[in-house]
Amino acid sequence: MKKSVLKKYAALIVKVGVNIKKNQEVIVQAELDCPEFVEMVVSECYRLGASKVIVEWTHQPISRIHAKNRSLSVMSKVEEWEKAKLQHRVDTLPATIYLLSEDPDGMNGIDQEKYQKAYQNRYKVIKPYKDAIDNKYQWCIAAVPGEKWAKKVFPDLNKTQAKEKLWNAILTSSRVSPDGNDNPIENWKNHNEDLKKRCDYLNSLGIKTLKYFSSNGTNFKVGLIEDALFMGGGEKTLLGNFFNPNIPSEEIFVTPKRGEAEGIVYSTKPLFYRGELIENFWIKFENGKVTETYAEKNGELLKKMTEMDEGAGYLGECALVPFSSPINKSGILFYNTLFDENAVSHLALGEGFANCIKEFDKYTLEECRKKGINESIIHEDFMIGSDDLSIIAHTRDGKTVQIFKNGEWAF
């Protein structure tokens, strides 16, 4: 891939993604797959005025070795130096860039039960730090093509060809032309404007419930919080800093009201969870909570996911994505939730978003929970969009409004 194109992509992530401020610290989390691109990102951060950029390298094969050889107690412990680092982030609110490139099969075969328990134990310690920075800092998740990820997506190509083709797919999905003949920043400005108009319309309706229907068997109803806020594209921190948390992003989303979900939903794409593929599954809800699950592949893993903690069986997000989205039209299964969730409409189990409440800055996090924002250590998106998905909104003033028809926006 041309360096000039990759520099445009790096500039998009830094300027439009995290939108760093003068003298702000930046953290870049990345695998060892694309050090040259990470250099471009770091250089762009400094060019835009970052005071300090810290790169935190990870390597999935080593993470796998740790998972296999460390005891549960060792895996569960949050060291004092880790707490100090977390506190530093609370104090300084650095912009954070997450660059994904992991092998989708890289954690296959690990002890999922041990891994899950360790995660639960660590989260108890990490949670207060997480809550302290929630909605206060800019962050962006983007992707670069790791070699094994590329071969997973394009198994019939050699490593070099697969990586180049995945670069093309990532860039195109992110509104960056691989030939370099466009302005990605202008593209995102226009995209954000379109998403905002749709959000404004949905927020004007005063929606009480959403009903989903599809010929595959999906028949589902979900309730919304009275002052729910639909969001999409860019958003603002509590300090007023605008940023785009996901590149790419095609969704308009809202956090539903905990305890108000009834019916059954069928998946339309596989779900990757902790290095394993969950395929052809359905989930049934009663009184807002998952009561039954089934999957042709890794059904037990799906069940465990919904039982990670008390809130894991409740919904944290309803996201609307037209079936004709650029990612879905590409025909590529990315085996990566950042891309696959932006292909079609989806739901997410687990943690809800406090900023999906109008004027949420006037409330404490606990008050947002009381309004119906779900709390959990997980937030796992799964895709339910189809070419005949219908979504009907029922408003608080008694109106019925078609939101989706045949998988597309009805307005």
N, C-alpha and C positions, 0 to 999 in steps of 0.2 A: 504493500500500500504506500502511496506517495506520502512523503513526510509533510508536504504542504497541507494535505488533506487531514492528516492526523493532528497537525498543529491547530487546525480549525476545530476539530473535535475536542481537543484539550481546552481550547479557549471557550468553547460552548459549556463544558463541564464547570470550569472555574468561574466564568462570568455570568452565565445564565443559571447554571446548576446551583452552586453554593453562593454565588454573588458576594465574594469576599469584600470586606471593608478595609480601609486603610489601617495598617498596623494590627490587623487581626491575625491571630495564630491559626494555622491550618494543620489538620491531621489527614494524611492520605493512607488508607489501608489497602494493601494490594498483595497479590500473590507474586511469585518470582517469574511469572510467565512473560511479562512485557516490560522489562526495566527501561527500555528506550522511551516507551510512551509515558511511563511514570516520570521520567526526566522532563518531558515536555510539560506535564501537568505542574510539576514543581516550579519550573521556570516561569510558567504563566502566572502562578500564584504570586511569585515575587514581582513579576512585571506589573501586577495590579495592586501592589502595595502591602503584601503580607509581611508581617514582622518576623515570623518564624514558620517554617514548614517542617513537619516531622513525618517521616515515612515509616509506617509500621508494617514490616514485611511478614507474610505468613507463607507456609508451604504445606499444601494439603497432605502429601505423603508423610510428612513428619507429624502432622495432626493425627493421622491414622495410626502411626506407631504409638503416639502418646495414648490414644484411646484404647489400644490393645494391651498396653503394658502397665499403665498406671492403675493403682487401686482406686476404688470408689472414694475413699476418704481423701486421697491425694487429688483426684480430679475435682472433688467438691470444694476444696479449700480456696478461699480468696486471700492471697497473701497480702501482708501489710503494704508492700510496695505497690500492689495493684490498687488498693484502697487509696493510697496517696495520689496515684495517677488519676483515678476517678474524681477525687476531690479537686485536683488541679483543673479538670475539665469543668467542674461545677463553678469554680472561681473565675475561669477565663473564657468559657464558652467558645472554644475554637470551632471554626467551620470544619466540617468533616466530609471527606470524599471517600466513598467505598467503591473500589473497582473490582468487579466480579469477573472471575475467569476460571473458576474451579471445574474440575472433572466431575460431571454428574454422577459417575459411578465410583468416585474416589473414596467414599466411606462405606462402600458395600462390605457386608460381613462383620462389621463391628458389633459389639454387644449393645444393642439398642436400649435394653433395660437399664444397664449401668450408665450409659451415656445420658439417658433421660433423667435418672435420679441425680446424677452429678449436676446437670443443668438446673434442676429444681433447687438443689441445695445452694448453688452459687447465686441463683437469682434472688434468693432471700436476702443476701448481703448486698447485691448490686442494686436492687430495686430502689432504695432511698436516693441513691446518686442519680439513677435514671429519671426518677420523678422530679428531682431538683432541676434538671436541665430540659425537661419536656417542654416543647414549643418555645424554647428560648434561644436556640442556636440553629444556624443553617446547615443543612446536610444534603448530600446528593449521592444516589446510587446509580452507577453507570457500569459499562462492561467493556472488557477487552478480550480477544479470543485466545484462550489458553489452547495449547496444542491438543490435549486429550479431549477437551470440550469440543473443539472443532471436528475431530475425528468421530465423535459421538453423533454430531449433527449431520456430518457428511461422510459416512463410513466408506463410500466407494471411491473417494479421492485420496491422493497421497497427503502427507502431513502439510506440506507447503501449500498445495492447492486448497485443502480444507480450511486452513487458517485464513488464506486470502478471501475465500468465499464467505467465511463467517465474518470477517472484517466488513465486507460489502453489506452483509445482512444487518449487522449492528449499526453501521453508519446510516444506511437507508432508513431503518426503523427510527433512528434518532434525528431524522430530518437533516442529515449531512450527505450531500451528494458525493459518492466515491470518485467522481471525475473532477471534483473541486470547483465546478462551475455554478456555485450558488452562495448564499449568505445564510449559514445555519442560525445565526443570532436573529436575523430578520424572520426566518422561517418560524422560529419559536415564538417570537412576538405575535405573529399572526395566529399561530396555533393556540396560544394562551387566550387571545381575544375571542376566538370561537368558543373555546371551552367556558369562558366566563359568561358569555351570552346565554349559553345553555343552562349554566348554573343559576343565573339570575332568573330565568324563566321557571325552572323547577322550584326555586325558593319562593317565588311569588304565588305558588299554588296552595301552600298550606297543606301539604300531603300528610294524611294520617296513616294510610297503609299502602303497600305495594303488593300486587298479586302477579305471580309468574305462572305462565302456562307454556308447555312445549309438547310436541307429539311424542317425544321420547319418554314421557311419563312425569316430567316436572309439573307439580301442582302445589304451589307454595304461596303463603301469605306472610308478610312481615310488617310489624308496626314501627312507626318512627316516633322519636321524641318530639314533643310539641313544638319546641323551637329548634328543630333539626336544621342543619345547614349543609346543602350539597356543595361539594368542592371539586376542583379539577385543575390540573396544570400547576401554575405557581401559587404560592401561599406566603403569608407573612408570619414572622416570629412575634412573640409578645413585645419585642423591642422594636417592631416595625420594619424589620429587614425582609425584603422580598427574596424568595429563592424557589427553585424547582427541585423537589426532592427526588424525582425519578426521571431519568433520561434513558429510554423513551417513556412516554406516558400518553395514553389515549382515553383514560377513564374519567368519568365523573362519579364521585363516590359520596356516601353518607354513612354515618354510624347508626344502625337501627337501635330500637329500644330493647334493652335486655329483658328477656322473658316474654317477648311477643313475636313468636315465629311458629307457624303451624304448617305441616305438610311434608312433602318429599321433593328433593332435588336430585337430578341425575347429572353426573359429570360429563363433559363433552371433550375434555382433554386429560391426559395423564397428569398426575401430581407427583413432583419429586419432593420427597421429605426425608431429610437426613441420609442422603445418598441412596435411597431406595425409590423405586417407581411404583406408585399406587395407580392401578388401572381399572377402568370400567366400574365405577363405584356409584353408590347412591347413599344419601344421608336423610334420615327422617327426624323431624322435629315435633315436639309436643310441649306446649307451655314455654316455648322459647328455647328449649334445650334438646340436644341430640339424644334420642332414645334408642336408635337402631342404626347400624351401618352395614354396608356390604361392599366388597370389592372382589373382582375376579382375581386380582393379584395384590398381595400384601394387605389383605383385609384386617389382619390382626394389628398391623402397624397403624392403619387408619384408626382403629378402635383405640389404641394406646394414645394416639395424638389427641383424640377428643377427651381423654381422661388425664391429660397432663396436670391439670389443676382444676379447681372448682369452676373456673370460668372458661375452660377450654371447650366445653360443649355448648357454649353460647356464641352468638354471632357478634363480630366486631366491625363488619363492613359489608355494605351492598354497593357494588360497583357496576356502572353501566358503560358498556363498550359496544359500538355497532359491529355487526358480524362482518361488515366490509372494511374493517380497520386495516391499515397498511400491513400490520404484522400478520393478521389472519390471511390476507390476500397473498402474502408471500408463500404460503403453503408450507412454511418451515416450522417444525416442532423444535424449539430451542432447548428443551430440557432445562429451562431456567425460568423461574417464576417471574422475574422482572419483565421478561419478554412475553411469556405465554399468558400471563394475566392480562396483558394489554392487547391480546388478540381478540378476546370476546368478553362478554359480561361474566362477572364472577362474584362469589361471596367469600368472606374470610371468617374463619373461626378464631375466637380469642379476643385479644386486646382491641378495644375501640379507640377512637380518636376524640379527645376532649375538644379539639378545635372544630369539630363538626356540630357545635352548638353556637347559635347566634350570640354574639357578644360574650364569648366564653371567657374572655379576659376578666370579666366581672365576677367570675366564680372561682372558688378553690377547686383543686382536682377532686377532692372528696365530694364537693357539691355536684360536680359533673357526674360522678359515679351515681349519686342519688337520683339524678335525672334519668339515668338509664344507660350510661356509658359502661360497657363491660370491661372487666379487669381480668387479665390473664398473663401468663408468662409467654404465651405463644401468639402469633398472628399469622395464620396460614391461609393463603388464597387458593381457591379451587374454582375451576372454570365450568360454567353452566350454560354459556351462550350457544345458541344454535341458529340456523337460518330461518326457523319459524317461531323463535321465542317472542312471546307477547307479554308485555308488562302493562298492567292497568293500575293507575293511581286513584285512590279514593281520598278526597280532600275533607278537611274538617268542616267545611260548610256544605257538605253533601253532594259535591260534584264528582263525576267520573271522567277521568282524562286518560286517553291512550298515550303512553310514554314510548313504548316500543311496539312495532308491528313487523312481523317477518324478520326479526333480528336487527331491525334498523330503527333509528330515531323516527318517531311519528310526528315530530314537529320540526 
